[in-house]
Amino acid sequence: MRNTLICTVGTSLFESNLKNLSESTLEKPNNWQLIKKYYDGKNFDLLAKELLKVDPTSRICGAEINTIEAAKSKKWLNLQNLIFLVSDTDAGRETGNLLKKYYDQRN
């Protein structure tokens, strides 16, 4: 059984999901206003805490969280180690930083 998952990190969580989060977003969580506030303010500690309140299979959580959640249900994985490969850009590093904070706080 595998215990380590390597995940590539893009910027769609930020660029496609959180940047455009608004009142008109169709599938938004109840705490969307706090998520948007903390994203806009680059407060990744509080943003991670708010994202933890959202179902990890929700589209707003982004491809990385959605994919990791799906992988956790596989019989071949007993997830103990999670490695993020981030792009060498500010947005990539910020996304990786948020994901690290998110998973540091998650069981």
WOCORCOR-V980565 format. One record per residue. PSI is psi as a letter, one per 30 degrees, with the letter a starting at -180 (NA if undefined). NEAR is the number of other ideal C-beta (glycine too) atoms within 10 Angstrom. Layout:
BEGIN
psi & near
PSI & NEAR
PSI & NEAR
END
This chain:
BEGIN
psi & near
k & 7
k & 12
g & 9
k & 11
k & 17
k & 9
k & 18
k & 13
k & 23
a & 16
g & 19
e & 14
e & 25
e & 17
e & 13
e & 14
e & 20
e & 22
e & 15
g & 11
k & 18
l & 10
e & 8
f & 7
k & 14
e & 5
i & 8
k & 19
l & 18
e & 9
g & 15
e & 18
e & 14
e & 17
e & 23
e & 20
e & 14
e & 21
e & 22
e & 12
g & 10
h & 10
i & 14
f & 19
e & 11
e & 15
e & 22
e & 20
e & 17
e & 20
f & 29
f & 15
f & 11
k & 18
k & 12
f & 16
f & 10
k & 16
e & 15
f & 19
f & 21
l & 25
e & 16
e & 22
e & 24
e & 17
e & 13
e & 21
e & 15
e & 11
e & 15
f & 12
f & 7
k & 12
f & 6
f & 7
k & 15
i & 11
j & 14
f & 9
k & 9
k & 17
k & 9
k & 18
j & 10
l & 19
l & 14
i & 6
l & 10
e & 9
e & 16
e & 18
e & 13
e & 18
e & 25
e & 18
e & 17
e & 25
e & 23
e & 16
e & 18
e & 23
f & 18
e & 9
f & 12
k & 14
NA & 3
END
